[in-house]
Amino acid sequence: MRHFDVAAGVLLDSSQRVLITERLGDGPFHGLWEFPGGKIAQGESSQAALSRELTEEIGIVVTACSSFMNLRHEYPDRIVTIEFFIVDAWDK
């Protein structure tokens, strides 16, 4: 079974609202909502992956973040392990 490691960011604004994004494309989770982030490349740290993915997806540069929790989920065809980060600061 395939296994993917993923980094995801939890971003809060000054009113404590959480940013989520809608999944694009035509995959099985198209149209669902998610925390921004993505797959960790081989040899890449989870924090580096988070920074890269947030720059690609929502156009920000992470300047401070901290690991929050890990979650493992088994789908019928894959296993996904997500490391969530609280993104404390970023630049546009």
Phi and psi restraints in degrees (range 20) as a CNS / XPLOR table:
assign (resid 1 and name C) (resid 2 and name N)
       (resid 2 and name CA) (resid 2 and name C) 1.0 -70.3 20.0 2
assign (resid 2 and name N) (resid 2 and name CA)
       (resid 2 and name C) (resid 3 and name N) 1.0 147.9 20.0 2
assign (resid 2 and name C) (resid 3 and name N)
       (resid 3 and name CA) (resid 3 and name C) 1.0 -130.9 20.0 2
assign (resid 3 and name N) (resid 3 and name CA)
       (resid 3 and name C) (resid 4 and name N) 1.0 132.5 20.0 2
assign (resid 3 and name C) (resid 4 and name N)
       (resid 4 and name CA) (resid 4 and name C) 1.0 -122.9 20.0 2
assign (resid 4 and name N) (resid 4 and name CA)
       (resid 4 and name C) (resid 5 and name N) 1.0 136.7 20.0 2
assign (resid 4 and name C) (resid 5 and name N)
       (resid 5 and name CA) (resid 5 and name C) 1.0 -102.1 20.0 2
assign (resid 5 and name N) (resid 5 and name CA)
       (resid 5 and name C) (resid 6 and name N) 1.0 133.4 20.0 2
assign (resid 5 and name C) (resid 6 and name N)
       (resid 6 and name CA) (resid 6 and name C) 1.0 -130.8 20.0 2
assign (resid 6 and name N) (resid 6 and name CA)
       (resid 6 and name C) (resid 7 and name N) 1.0 145.1 20.0 2
assign (resid 6 and name C) (resid 7 and name N)
       (resid 7 and name CA) (resid 7 and name C) 1.0 -113.3 20.0 2
assign (resid 7 and name N) (resid 7 and name CA)
       (resid 7 and name C) (resid 8 and name N) 1.0 134.7 20.0 2
assign (resid 7 and name C) (resid 8 and name N)
       (resid 8 and name CA) (resid 8 and name C) 1.0 -134.4 20.0 2
assign (resid 8 and name N) (resid 8 and name CA)
       (resid 8 and name C) (resid 9 and name N) 1.0 144.8 20.0 2
assign (resid 8 and name C) (resid 9 and name N)
       (resid 9 and name CA) (resid 9 and name C) 1.0 -107.9 20.0 2
assign (resid 9 and name N) (resid 9 and name CA)
       (resid 9 and name C) (resid 10 and name N) 1.0 138.8 20.0 2
assign (resid 9 and name C) (resid 10 and name N)
       (resid 10 and name CA) (resid 10 and name C) 1.0 -107.9 20.0 2
assign (resid 10 and name N) (resid 10 and name CA)
       (resid 10 and name C) (resid 11 and name N) 1.0 112.5 20.0 2
assign (resid 10 and name C) (resid 11 and name N)
       (resid 11 and name CA) (resid 11 and name C) 1.0 -113.6 20.0 2
assign (resid 11 and name N) (resid 11 and name CA)
       (resid 11 and name C) (resid 12 and name N) 1.0 129.4 20.0 2
assign (resid 11 and name C) (resid 12 and name N)
       (resid 12 and name CA) (resid 12 and name C) 1.0 -115.5 20.0 2
assign (resid 12 and name N) (resid 12 and name CA)
       (resid 12 and name C) (resid 13 and name N) 1.0 138.7 20.0 2
assign (resid 12 and name C) (resid 13 and name N)
       (resid 13 and name CA) (resid 13 and name C) 1.0 -90.7 20.0 2
assign (resid 13 and name N) (resid 13 and name CA)
       (resid 13 and name C) (resid 14 and name N) 1.0 -176.2 20.0 2
assign (resid 13 and name C) (resid 14 and name N)
       (resid 14 and name CA) (resid 14 and name C) 1.0 -65.1 20.0 2
assign (resid 14 and name N) (resid 14 and name CA)
       (resid 14 and name C) (resid 15 and name N) 1.0 -18.1 20.0 2
assign (resid 14 and name C) (resid 15 and name N)
       (resid 15 and name CA) (resid 15 and name C) 1.0 -96.4 20.0 2
assign (resid 15 and name N) (resid 15 and name CA)
       (resid 15 and name C) (resid 16 and name N) 1.0 10.5 20.0 2
assign (resid 15 and name C) (resid 16 and name N)
       (resid 16 and name CA) (resid 16 and name C) 1.0 66.4 20.0 2
assign (resid 16 and name N) (resid 16 and name CA)
       (resid 16 and name C) (resid 17 and name N) 1.0 24.8 20.0 2
assign (resid 16 and name C) (resid 17 and name N)
       (resid 17 and name CA) (resid 17 and name C) 1.0 -83.1 20.0 2
assign (resid 17 and name N) (resid 17 and name CA)
       (resid 17 and name C) (resid 18 and name N) 1.0 142.9 20.0 2
assign (resid 17 and name C) (resid 18 and name N)
       (resid 18 and name CA) (resid 18 and name C) 1.0 -99.3 20.0 2
assign (resid 18 and name N) (resid 18 and name CA)
       (resid 18 and name C) (resid 19 and name N) 1.0 135.2 20.0 2
assign (resid 18 and name C) (resid 19 and name N)
       (resid 19 and name CA) (resid 19 and name C) 1.0 -83.9 20.0 2
assign (resid 19 and name N) (resid 19 and name CA)
       (resid 19 and name C) (resid 20 and name N) 1.0 125.9 20.0 2
assign (resid 19 and name C) (resid 20 and name N)
       (resid 20 and name CA) (resid 20 and name C) 1.0 -128.2 20.0 2
assign (resid 20 and name N) (resid 20 and name CA)
       (resid 20 and name C) (resid 21 and name N) 1.0 156.1 20.0 2
assign (resid 20 and name C) (resid 21 and name N)
       (resid 21 and name CA) (resid 21 and name C) 1.0 -124.6 20.0 2
assign (resid 21 and name N) (resid 21 and name CA)
       (resid 21 and name C) (resid 22 and name N) 1.0 152.8 20.0 2
assign (resid 21 and name C) (resid 22 and name N)
       (resid 22 and name CA) (resid 22 and name C) 1.0 -89.6 20.0 2
assign (resid 22 and name N) (resid 22 and name CA)
       (resid 22 and name C) (resid 23 and name N) 1.0 133.2 20.0 2
assign (resid 22 and name C) (resid 23 and name N)
       (resid 23 and name CA) (resid 23 and name C) 1.0 -69.9 20.0 2
assign (resid 23 and name N) (resid 23 and name CA)
       (resid 23 and name C) (resid 24 and name N) 1.0 131.5 20.0 2
assign (resid 23 and name C) (resid 24 and name N)
       (resid 24 and name CA) (resid 24 and name C) 1.0 -99.7 20.0 2
assign (resid 24 and name N) (resid 24 and name CA)
       (resid 24 and name C) (resid 25 and name N) 1.0 178.3 20.0 2
assign (resid 24 and name C) (resid 25 and name N)
       (resid 25 and name CA) (resid 25 and name C) 1.0 92.4 20.0 2
assign (resid 25 and name N) (resid 25 and name CA)
       (resid 25 and name C) (resid 26 and name N) 1.0 -164.2 20.0 2
assign (resid 25 and name C) (resid 26 and name N)
       (resid 26 and name CA) (resid 26 and name C) 1.0 -124.0 20.0 2
assign (resid 26 and name N) (resid 26 and name CA)
       (resid 26 and name C) (resid 27 and name N) 1.0 18.8 20.0 2
assign (resid 26 and name C) (resid 27 and name N)
       (resid 27 and name CA) (resid 27 and name C) 1.0 -72.1 20.0 2
assign (resid 27 and name N) (resid 27 and name CA)
       (resid 27 and name C) (resid 28 and name N) 1.0 -179.1 20.0 2
assign (resid 27 and name C) (resid 28 and name N)
       (resid 28 and name CA) (resid 28 and name C) 1.0 -65.7 20.0 2
assign (resid 28 and name N) (resid 28 and name CA)
       (resid 28 and name C) (resid 29 and name N) 1.0 -19.0 20.0 2
assign (resid 28 and name C) (resid 29 and name N)
       (resid 29 and name CA) (resid 29 and name C) 1.0 -108.9 20.0 2
assign (resid 29 and name N) (resid 29 and name CA)
       (resid 29 and name C) (resid 30 and name N) 1.0 15.6 20.0 2
assign (resid 29 and name C) (resid 30 and name N)
       (resid 30 and name CA) (resid 30 and name C) 1.0 -52.5 20.0 2
assign (resid 30 and name N) (resid 30 and name CA)
       (resid 30 and name C) (resid 31 and name N) 1.0 132.8 20.0 2
assign (resid 30 and name C) (resid 31 and name N)
       (resid 31 and name CA) (resid 31 and name C) 1.0 86.5 20.0 2
assign (resid 31 and name N) (resid 31 and name CA)
       (resid 31 and name C) (resid 32 and name N) 1.0 -8.9 20.0 2
assign (resid 31 and name C) (resid 32 and name N)
       (resid 32 and name CA) (resid 32 and name C) 1.0 -83.4 20.0 2
assign (resid 32 and name N) (resid 32 and name CA)
       (resid 32 and name C) (resid 33 and name N) 1.0 165.9 20.0 2
assign (resid 32 and name C) (resid 33 and name N)
       (resid 33 and name CA) (resid 33 and name C) 1.0 -101.8 20.0 2
assign (resid 33 and name N) (resid 33 and name CA)
       (resid 33 and name C) (resid 34 and name N) 1.0 147.0 20.0 2
assign (resid 33 and name C) (resid 34 and name N)
       (resid 34 and name CA) (resid 34 and name C) 1.0 -151.9 20.0 2
assign (resid 34 and name N) (resid 34 and name CA)
       (resid 34 and name C) (resid 35 and name N) 1.0 163.6 20.0 2
assign (resid 34 and name C) (resid 35 and name N)
       (resid 35 and name CA) (resid 35 and name C) 1.0 -77.1 20.0 2
assign (resid 35 and name N) (resid 35 and name CA)
       (resid 35 and name C) (resid 36 and name N) 1.0 143.0 20.0 2
assign (resid 35 and name C) (resid 36 and name N)
       (resid 36 and name CA) (resid 36 and name C) 1.0 -65.8 20.0 2
assign (resid 36 and name N) (resid 36 and name CA)
       (resid 36 and name C) (resid 37 and name N) 1.0 145.1 20.0 2
assign (resid 36 and name C) (resid 37 and name N)
       (resid 37 and name CA) (resid 37 and name C) 1.0 156.1 20.0 2
assign (resid 37 and name N) (resid 37 and name CA)
       (resid 37 and name C) (resid 38 and name N) 1.0 -165.2 20.0 2
assign (resid 37 and name C) (resid 38 and name N)
       (resid 38 and name CA) (resid 38 and name C) 1.0 178.8 20.0 2
assign (resid 38 and name N) (resid 38 and name CA)
       (resid 38 and name C) (resid 39 and name N) 1.0 -172.2 20.0 2
assign (resid 38 and name C) (resid 39 and name N)
       (resid 39 and name CA) (resid 39 and name C) 1.0 -66.5 20.0 2
assign (resid 39 and name N) (resid 39 and name CA)
       (resid 39 and name C) (resid 40 and name N) 1.0 143.9 20.0 2
assign (resid 39 and name C) (resid 40 and name N)
       (resid 40 and name CA) (resid 40 and name C) 1.0 -88.5 20.0 2
assign (resid 40 and name N) (resid 40 and name CA)
       (resid 40 and name C) (resid 41 and name N) 1.0 123.4 20.0 2
assign (resid 40 and name C) (resid 41 and name N)
       (resid 41 and name CA) (resid 41 and name C) 1.0 -73.6 20.0 2
assign (resid 41 and name N) (resid 41 and name CA)
       (resid 41 and name C) (resid 42 and name N) 1.0 154.6 20.0 2
assign (resid 41 and name C) (resid 42 and name N)
       (resid 42 and name CA) (resid 42 and name C) 1.0 -58.5 20.0 2
assign (resid 42 and name N) (resid 42 and name CA)
       (resid 42 and name C) (resid 43 and name N) 1.0 129.7 20.0 2
assign (resid 42 and name C) (resid 43 and name N)
       (resid 43 and name CA) (resid 43 and name C) 1.0 83.5 20.0 2
assign (resid 43 and name N) (resid 43 and name CA)
       (resid 43 and name C) (resid 44 and name N) 1.0 -2.7 20.0 2
assign (resid 43 and name C) (resid 44 and name N)
       (resid 44 and name CA) (resid 44 and name C) 1.0 -97.0 20.0 2
assign (resid 44 and name N) (resid 44 and name CA)
       (resid 44 and name C) (resid 45 and name N) 1.0 140.8 20.0 2
assign (resid 44 and name C) (resid 45 and name N)
       (resid 45 and name CA) (resid 45 and name C) 1.0 -75.6 20.0 2
assign (resid 45 and name N) (resid 45 and name CA)
       (resid 45 and name C) (resid 46 and name N) 1.0 158.0 20.0 2
assign (resid 45 and name C) (resid 46 and name N)
       (resid 46 and name CA) (resid 46 and name C) 1.0 -64.2 20.0 2
assign (resid 46 and name N) (resid 46 and name CA)
       (resid 46 and name C) (resid 47 and name N) 1.0 -36.3 20.0 2
assign (resid 46 and name C) (resid 47 and name N)
       (resid 47 and name CA) (resid 47 and name C) 1.0 -67.9 20.0 2
assign (resid 47 and name N) (resid 47 and name CA)
       (resid 47 and name C) (resid 48 and name N) 1.0 -40.0 20.0 2
assign (resid 47 and name C) (resid 48 and name N)
       (resid 48 and name CA) (resid 48 and name C) 1.0 -65.0 20.0 2
assign (resid 48 and name N) (resid 48 and name CA)
       (resid 48 and name C) (resid 49 and name N) 1.0 -40.4 20.0 2
assign (resid 48 and name C) (resid 49 and name N)
       (resid 49 and name CA) (resid 49 and name C) 1.0 -62.8 20.0 2
assign (resid 49 and name N) (resid 49 and name CA)
       (resid 49 and name C) (resid 50 and name N) 1.0 -42.9 20.0 2
assign (resid 49 and name C) (resid 50 and name N)
       (resid 50 and name CA) (resid 50 and name C) 1.0 -58.5 20.0 2
assign (resid 50 and name N) (resid 50 and name CA)
       (resid 50 and name C) (resid 51 and name N) 1.0 -49.0 20.0 2
assign (resid 50 and name C) (resid 51 and name N)
       (resid 51 and name CA) (resid 51 and name C) 1.0 -59.8 20.0 2
assign (resid 51 and name N) (resid 51 and name CA)
       (resid 51 and name C) (resid 52 and name N) 1.0 -46.4 20.0 2
assign (resid 51 and name C) (resid 52 and name N)
       (resid 52 and name CA) (resid 52 and name C) 1.0 -61.8 20.0 2
assign (resid 52 and name N) (resid 52 and name CA)
       (resid 52 and name C) (resid 53 and name N) 1.0 -48.1 20.0 2
assign (resid 52 and name C) (resid 53 and name N)
       (resid 53 and name CA) (resid 53 and name C) 1.0 -65.0 20.0 2
assign (resid 53 and name N) (resid 53 and name CA)
       (resid 53 and name C) (resid 54 and name N) 1.0 -40.4 20.0 2
assign (resid 53 and name C) (resid 54 and name N)
       (resid 54 and name CA) (resid 54 and name C) 1.0 -69.4 20.0 2
assign (resid 54 and name N) (resid 54 and name CA)
       (resid 54 and name C) (resid 55 and name N) 1.0 -32.0 20.0 2
assign (resid 54 and name C) (resid 55 and name N)
       (resid 55 and name CA) (resid 55 and name C) 1.0 -66.7 20.0 2
assign (resid 55 and name N) (resid 55 and name CA)
       (resid 55 and name C) (resid 56 and name N) 1.0 -45.2 20.0 2
assign (resid 55 and name C) (resid 56 and name N)
       (resid 56 and name CA) (resid 56 and name C) 1.0 -66.2 20.0 2
assign (resid 56 and name N) (resid 56 and name CA)
       (resid 56 and name C) (resid 57 and name N) 1.0 -43.8 20.0 2
assign (resid 56 and name C) (resid 57 and name N)
       (resid 57 and name CA) (resid 57 and name C) 1.0 -83.3 20.0 2
assign (resid 57 and name N) (resid 57 and name CA)
       (resid 57 and name C) (resid 58 and name N) 1.0 -43.3 20.0 2
assign (resid 57 and name C) (resid 58 and name N)
       (resid 58 and name CA) (resid 58 and name C) 1.0 -126.4 20.0 2
assign (resid 58 and name N) (resid 58 and name CA)
       (resid 58 and name C) (resid 59 and name N) 1.0 4.9 20.0 2
assign (resid 58 and name C) (resid 59 and name N)
       (resid 59 and name CA) (resid 59 and name C) 1.0 73.4 20.0 2
assign (resid 59 and name N) (resid 59 and name CA)
       (resid 59 and name C) (resid 60 and name N) 1.0 29.7 20.0 2
assign (resid 59 and name C) (resid 60 and name N)
       (resid 60 and name CA) (resid 60 and name C) 1.0 -118.3 20.0 2
assign (resid 60 and name N) (resid 60 and name CA)
       (resid 60 and name C) (resid 61 and name N) 1.0 158.8 20.0 2
assign (resid 60 and name C) (resid 61 and name N)
       (resid 61 and name CA) (resid 61 and name C) 1.0 -111.9 20.0 2
assign (resid 61 and name N) (resid 61 and name CA)
       (resid 61 and name C) (resid 62 and name N) 1.0 117.0 20.0 2
assign (resid 61 and name C) (resid 62 and name N)
       (resid 62 and name CA) (resid 62 and name C) 1.0 -71.2 20.0 2
assign (resid 62 and name N) (resid 62 and name CA)
       (resid 62 and name C) (resid 63 and name N) 1.0 126.7 20.0 2
assign (resid 62 and name C) (resid 63 and name N)
       (resid 63 and name CA) (resid 63 and name C) 1.0 -110.6 20.0 2
assign (resid 63 and name N) (resid 63 and name CA)
       (resid 63 and name C) (resid 64 and name N) 1.0 -17.5 20.0 2
assign (resid 63 and name C) (resid 64 and name N)
       (resid 64 and name CA) (resid 64 and name C) 1.0 -156.6 20.0 2
assign (resid 64 and name N) (resid 64 and name CA)
       (resid 64 and name C) (resid 65 and name N) 1.0 132.4 20.0 2
assign (resid 64 and name C) (resid 65 and name N)
       (resid 65 and name CA) (resid 65 and name C) 1.0 -154.9 20.0 2
assign (resid 65 and name N) (resid 65 and name CA)
       (resid 65 and name C) (resid 66 and name N) 1.0 160.2 20.0 2
assign (resid 65 and name C) (resid 66 and name N)
       (resid 66 and name CA) (resid 66 and name C) 1.0 -140.3 20.0 2
assign (resid 66 and name N) (resid 66 and name CA)
       (resid 66 and name C) (resid 67 and name N) 1.0 142.0 20.0 2
assign (resid 66 and name C) (resid 67 and name N)
       (resid 67 and name CA) (resid 67 and name C) 1.0 -63.8 20.0 2
assign (resid 67 and name N) (resid 67 and name CA)
       (resid 67 and name C) (resid 68 and name N) 1.0 135.3 20.0 2
assign (resid 67 and name C) (resid 68 and name N)
       (resid 68 and name CA) (resid 68 and name C) 1.0 -110.7 20.0 2
assign (resid 68 and name N) (resid 68 and name CA)
       (resid 68 and name C) (resid 69 and name N) 1.0 -52.5 20.0 2
assign (resid 68 and name C) (resid 69 and name N)
       (resid 69 and name CA) (resid 69 and name C) 1.0 -164.7 20.0 2
assign (resid 69 and name N) (resid 69 and name CA)
       (resid 69 and name C) (resid 70 and name N) 1.0 162.9 20.0 2
assign (resid 69 and name C) (resid 70 and name N)
       (resid 70 and name CA) (resid 70 and name C) 1.0 -117.8 20.0 2
assign (resid 70 and name N) (resid 70 and name CA)
       (resid 70 and name C) (resid 71 and name N) 1.0 144.2 20.0 2
assign (resid 70 and name C) (resid 71 and name N)
       (resid 71 and name CA) (resid 71 and name C) 1.0 -137.3 20.0 2
assign (resid 71 and name N) (resid 71 and name CA)
       (resid 71 and name C) (resid 72 and name N) 1.0 132.4 20.0 2
assign (resid 71 and name C) (resid 72 and name N)
       (resid 72 and name CA) (resid 72 and name C) 1.0 -115.2 20.0 2
assign (resid 72 and name N) (resid 72 and name CA)
       (resid 72 and name C) (resid 73 and name N) 1.0 132.3 20.0 2
assign (resid 72 and name C) (resid 73 and name N)
       (resid 73 and name CA) (resid 73 and name C) 1.0 -132.4 20.0 2
assign (resid 73 and name N) (resid 73 and name CA)
       (resid 73 and name C) (resid 74 and name N) 1.0 133.9 20.0 2
assign (resid 73 and name C) (resid 74 and name N)
       (resid 74 and name CA) (resid 74 and name C) 1.0 -103.8 20.0 2
assign (resid 74 and name N) (resid 74 and name CA)
       (resid 74 and name C) (resid 75 and name N) 1.0 116.7 20.0 2
assign (resid 74 and name C) (resid 75 and name N)
       (resid 75 and name CA) (resid 75 and name C) 1.0 -93.7 20.0 2
assign (resid 75 and name N) (resid 75 and name CA)
       (resid 75 and name C) (resid 76 and name N) 1.0 168.5 20.0 2
assign (resid 75 and name C) (resid 76 and name N)
       (resid 76 and name CA) (resid 76 and name C) 1.0 -58.6 20.0 2
assign (resid 76 and name N) (resid 76 and name CA)
       (resid 76 and name C) (resid 77 and name N) 1.0 -30.5 20.0 2
assign (resid 76 and name C) (resid 77 and name N)
       (resid 77 and name CA) (resid 77 and name C) 1.0 -117.1 20.0 2
assign (resid 77 and name N) (resid 77 and name CA)
       (resid 77 and name C) (resid 78 and name N) 1.0 2.0 20.0 2
assign (resid 77 and name C) (resid 78 and name N)
       (resid 78 and name CA) (resid 78 and name C) 1.0 -162.5 20.0 2
assign (resid 78 and name N) (resid 78 and name CA)
       (resid 78 and name C) (resid 79 and name N) 1.0 161.8 20.0 2
assign (resid 78 and name C) (resid 79 and name N)
       (resid 79 and name CA) (resid 79 and name C) 1.0 -118.5 20.0 2
assign (resid 79 and name N) (resid 79 and name CA)
       (resid 79 and name C) (resid 80 and name N) 1.0 133.0 20.0 2
assign (resid 79 and name C) (resid 80 and name N)
       (resid 80 and name CA) (resid 80 and name C) 1.0 -123.0 20.0 2
assign (resid 80 and name N) (resid 80 and name CA)
       (resid 80 and name C) (resid 81 and name N) 1.0 127.3 20.0 2
assign (resid 80 and name C) (resid 81 and name N)
       (resid 81 and name CA) (resid 81 and name C) 1.0 -111.9 20.0 2
assign (resid 81 and name N) (resid 81 and name CA)
       (resid 81 and name C) (resid 82 and name N) 1.0 121.6 20.0 2
assign (resid 81 and name C) (resid 82 and name N)
       (resid 82 and name CA) (resid 82 and name C) 1.0 -111.8 20.0 2
assign (resid 82 and name N) (resid 82 and name CA)
       (resid 82 and name C) (resid 83 and name N) 1.0 127.7 20.0 2
assign (resid 82 and name C) (resid 83 and name N)
       (resid 83 and name CA) (resid 83 and name C) 1.0 -101.0 20.0 2
assign (resid 83 and name N) (resid 83 and name CA)
       (resid 83 and name C) (resid 84 and name N) 1.0 118.2 20.0 2
assign (resid 83 and name C) (resid 84 and name N)
       (resid 84 and name CA) (resid 84 and name C) 1.0 -92.0 20.0 2
assign (resid 84 and name N) (resid 84 and name CA)
       (resid 84 and name C) (resid 85 and name N) 1.0 139.0 20.0 2
assign (resid 84 and name C) (resid 85 and name N)
       (resid 85 and name CA) (resid 85 and name C) 1.0 -120.9 20.0 2
assign (resid 85 and name N) (resid 85 and name CA)
       (resid 85 and name C) (resid 86 and name N) 1.0 139.4 20.0 2
assign (resid 85 and name C) (resid 86 and name N)
       (resid 86 and name CA) (resid 86 and name C) 1.0 -83.0 20.0 2
assign (resid 86 and name N) (resid 86 and name CA)
       (resid 86 and name C) (resid 87 and name N) 1.0 120.7 20.0 2
assign (resid 86 and name C) (resid 87 and name N)
       (resid 87 and name CA) (resid 87 and name C) 1.0 -92.4 20.0 2
assign (resid 87 and name N) (resid 87 and name CA)
       (resid 87 and name C) (resid 88 and name N) 1.0 107.6 20.0 2
assign (resid 87 and name C) (resid 88 and name N)
       (resid 88 and name CA) (resid 88 and name C) 1.0 -83.7 20.0 2
assign (resid 88 and name N) (resid 88 and name CA)
       (resid 88 and name C) (resid 89 and name N) 1.0 -29.1 20.0 2
assign (resid 88 and name C) (resid 89 and name N)
       (resid 89 and name CA) (resid 89 and name C) 1.0 -153.9 20.0 2
assign (resid 89 and name N) (resid 89 and name CA)
       (resid 89 and name C) (resid 90 and name N) 1.0 148.6 20.0 2
assign (resid 89 and name C) (resid 90 and name N)
       (resid 90 and name CA) (resid 90 and name C) 1.0 -156.3 20.0 2
assign (resid 90 and name N) (resid 90 and name CA)
       (resid 90 and name C) (resid 91 and name N) 1.0 160.1 20.0 2
assign (resid 90 and name C) (resid 91 and name N)
       (resid 91 and name CA) (resid 91 and name C) 1.0 -114.0 20.0 2
assign (resid 91 and name N) (resid 91 and name CA)
       (resid 91 and name C) (resid 92 and name N) 1.0 150.6 20.0 2
